[in-house]
Amino acid sequence: MEREPGAAGVRRALGRRLEAVLASRSEANAVFDILAVLQSEDQEEIQEAVRTCSRLFGALLERGELFVGQLPSEEMVMTGSQGATRKYKVWMRHRYHSCCNRLGELLGHPSFQVKELALSALLKFVQLEGAHPLEKSKWEGNYLFPRELFKLVVGGLLSPEEDQSLLLSQFREYLDYDDTRYHTMQAAVDAVARVTGQHPEVPPAFWNNAFTLLSAVSLPRREPTVSSFYVKRAELWDTWKVAHLKHRRVFQAMWLSFLKHKLPLSLYKKVLLIVHDAILPQLAQPTLMIDFLTRACDLGGALSLLALNGLFILIHKHNLEYPDFYRKLYGLLDPSVFHVKYRARFFHLADLFLSSSHLPAYLVAAFAKRLARLALTAPPEALLMVLPFICNLLRRHPACRVLVHRPHGPELDADPYDPGEEDPAQSRALESSLWELQALQRHYHPEVSKAASVINQALSMPEVSIAPLLELTAYEIFERDLKKKGPEPVPLEFIPAQGLLGRPGELCAQHFTLS
């Protein structure tokens, strides 16, 4: 194709080829010129070619000029004795197939404008193929969706080579449709299986792209009365129901196929942060997440804590048996827990996990004793939160109050509590006492000393909310101390004095009299 210089010249040349192909079948070979520009190195030329292909094949789909059915070999048809119309439709269908493959490759182009335009063209073809199917329906009313073309789109979005988060944010709006959401989940399962099968070491870019896509999928909380479809066929609209698509099962298969693999540690955290709210409630069988959560629980630190949150939901709402739950939580209590950045989340969740009044006394006593022992070396901002936390445990479980009411509690050298024991049931905490709280009553910071002295009186029944104290920092305590006013002057006389010995006039009169 002879090209005029500049993008405007390319646009005019492509426009002429487009008009020629649509006007006469004898000009069909001009399609090769259009497809050739898709291979250009120039960004603007590629964009013009994508727009032209979108208009060309969009018009051919609407006209019904592409072959419908199982696509035969181009060579076999062209050398056979079929009619000219059949040969034309098969030949043009192959050109359409080449165009879609190239558009799929352009989803990985360095220019975002090219990627965005290619995605838009492919999704337009998806919609048109749904309205004018290129495969024959097996029975009347069969729901036809261009699955292979849509797999090409999702495969391009889940690139193993580069970050597609920006392009995925553009694709997110299509997930509001029931049919595209359903087939996105199915295509994601296939893409994960294909990439993990091809790469012994899956590139981190693929896992990040996959998580971005999967986390964008959200099922409707309630089944809508009217289904929202991207691919529309008016004569079958009334028979299409979102319930027939079995979204929850496909949603479950999508996440399980992703989470069964070894993920980067950064992704474990991202998944665990949303698992309790965005994943578990939408699964058909939430207990199938037990393998992932127990695996994450063994990673330690913040990941273990977040995994315990998911396990707690399974235990509390889905009757899961997990005997090591509180043993795992007990193992997370070490001196570093007061200094890590997830301290507030840790104690918020620990408060939730220990909120049940049906927990055995020995277990609650072990947690109270471990926290009290760790409090001896904790900073003031952590103590102002952990001391009310311990007192709340005693309020919920009166059987543990023996820890503060034992008349002759053991001293440090005779304390039966074993801080090195990993099993809280074997720690002998219930035989000990909370002498650590008595020691903290002599703390250098007056607020800590006051908080530790609460155990000297009868504990009030309403619990003290620790929510305002979870994110307390040393800077806030320091600023609060600076703003405190000194003690007010003590009034010594009801009527203030007017002078040294009396009124000023009386003082002068006395002076002259004496002289």
KAPE-V49692 format. One record per backbone hydrogen bond with DSSP energy under -1.0 kcal/mol. CO is the residue of the C=O (numbers start at 0). NH is the residue of the N-H. E is the energy in kcal/mol with one decimal. If there is no record, write none. Layout:
CO/NH/E  CO/NH/E
//
This chain:
5/9/-1.9  6/10/-2.4  7/11/-2.2  8/12/-2.4  9/13/-2.7  10/14/-2.2  11/15/-2.1  12/16/-2.0  13/17/-2.6  14/18/-2.4  15/19/-2.2  16/20/-2.5  17/21/-2.2  18/22/-1.6  19/23/-1.9  23/26/-1.3  24/27/-1.6  26/29/-1.9  27/30/-2.3  28/31/-1.4  29/33/-1.6  30/34/-2.8  31/35/-1.9  32/36/-1.1  35/38/-1.4  36/39/-1.8  41/45/-2.1  42/46/-2.0  43/47/-2.0  44/48/-2.3  45/49/-2.5  46/50/-2.2  47/51/-2.2  48/52/-2.7  49/53/-2.3  50/54/-2.0  51/55/-2.8  52/56/-2.5  53/57/-1.3  54/58/-2.0  55/59/-2.1  56/60/-2.2  57/61/-1.9  58/62/-2.0  59/64/-2.4  72/76/-1.9  73/77/-2.5  74/78/-1.5  82/86/-2.2  83/87/-2.6  84/88/-2.4  85/89/-2.5  86/90/-2.7  87/91/-2.8  88/66/-1.5  88/92/-2.0  89/93/-1.9  90/94/-1.6  91/95/-2.4  92/96/-2.2  93/97/-2.2  94/98/-2.4  95/99/-2.4  96/100/-2.1  97/101/-2.1  98/102/-2.4  99/103/-2.2  100/104/-1.7  101/105/-2.0  104/107/-1.8  105/108/-1.8  110/114/-2.0  111/115/-3.0  112/116/-1.9  113/117/-2.6  114/118/-2.4  115/119/-2.1  116/120/-2.2  117/121/-2.4  118/122/-2.3  119/123/-1.6  120/124/-2.0  121/125/-2.0  122/126/-1.9  123/127/-2.3  124/128/-3.1  125/129/-1.8  126/130/-1.7  127/131/-2.6  133/68/-2.9  138/141/-2.0  144/146/-2.5  145/149/-2.1  146/150/-2.6  147/151/-1.6  148/152/-1.5  149/153/-2.5  150/154/-2.7  151/155/-1.7  152/156/-1.8  153/157/-2.0  156/158/-1.2  163/167/-2.8  164/168/-1.6  165/169/-1.0  166/170/-1.8  167/171/-1.3  170/173/-1.6  171/174/-1.5  172/175/-1.1  173/176/-1.3  176/180/-2.1  177/181/-2.0  178/182/-2.4  179/183/-2.0  180/184/-1.9  181/185/-1.8  182/186/-2.6  183/187/-2.3  184/188/-1.7  185/189/-1.8  186/190/-2.5  187/191/-2.5  188/192/-2.0  189/193/-2.4  190/194/-2.7  191/195/-2.2  192/196/-1.3  193/197/-1.5  194/198/-2.1  202/205/-1.0  202/206/-1.2  203/207/-2.4  204/208/-2.4  205/209/-2.9  206/210/-2.5  207/211/-2.3  208/212/-2.1  209/213/-3.0  210/214/-2.8  213/216/-1.2  227/177/-3.2  232/235/-1.5  235/238/-1.3  240/243/-1.2  241/244/-1.4  242/245/-1.4  245/249/-1.7  246/250/-3.1  247/251/-2.1  248/252/-2.4  249/253/-2.5  250/254/-2.0  251/255/-2.5  252/256/-2.1  253/257/-1.2  254/258/-2.9  255/259/-1.3  257/260/-1.0  263/267/-1.7  264/268/-1.7  265/269/-1.5  266/270/-2.8  267/271/-2.7  268/272/-1.8  270/273/-1.1  270/274/-1.2  273/277/-3.1  274/279/-2.8  278/281/-1.4  279/282/-1.2  284/287/-2.0  285/288/-2.0  286/289/-1.6  288/292/-2.4  289/293/-2.6  290/294/-1.9  291/295/-2.4  292/296/-2.0  293/297/-1.0  295/298/-1.5  300/304/-1.6  301/305/-2.4  302/306/-2.3  303/307/-2.3  304/308/-1.4  305/309/-1.4  306/310/-2.4  307/311/-2.6  308/312/-1.6  309/313/-1.9  310/314/-2.5  311/315/-3.0  312/316/-2.9  313/317/-1.2  313/319/-1.8  321/324/-1.7  323/327/-2.5  324/328/-2.1  325/329/-2.4  326/330/-1.8  329/332/-1.3  331/333/-1.1  333/336/-2.1  334/337/-1.2  335/338/-2.0  335/339/-1.2  339/342/-1.3  341/345/-2.5  342/346/-2.3  343/347/-1.9  344/348/-2.5  345/349/-2.9  346/350/-2.1  347/351/-1.4  348/352/-3.0  349/353/-1.9  351/354/-1.4  359/363/-1.8  360/364/-2.8  361/365/-1.6  362/366/-1.7  363/367/-2.6  364/368/-2.7  365/369/-2.4  366/370/-2.4  367/371/-2.2  368/372/-2.4  369/373/-2.2  370/374/-1.7  373/376/-1.4  374/377/-1.2  378/382/-2.1  379/383/-2.3  381/384/-1.1  381/385/-2.7  382/386/-2.3  384/388/-1.3  385/389/-2.4  386/390/-2.2  387/391/-2.2  388/392/-1.6  389/393/-1.8  390/394/-1.9  391/395/-2.2  392/396/-1.5  396/399/-2.3  397/400/-1.7  399/402/-2.0  400/403/-1.6  400/404/-1.4  402/433/-2.6  417/420/-1.3  422/425/-1.5  426/417/-2.2  428/431/-1.6  432/434/-1.1  433/436/-1.2  434/438/-1.9  435/439/-1.9  438/441/-1.5  439/442/-1.7  444/448/-2.2  445/449/-2.3  446/450/-2.3  447/451/-2.4  448/452/-1.2  452/455/-1.7  453/456/-1.5  465/468/-1.2  468/471/-1.3  472/476/-1.8  473/477/-2.4  474/478/-2.7  475/479/-2.3  476/480/-2.2  477/481/-1.9  478/482/-1.4  502/506/-1.8  503/507/-1.5  504/508/-2.0  505/509/-2.2  506/510/-1.5  507/511/-2.0  508/512/-2.0  509/513/-2.0  510/514/-1.5
//
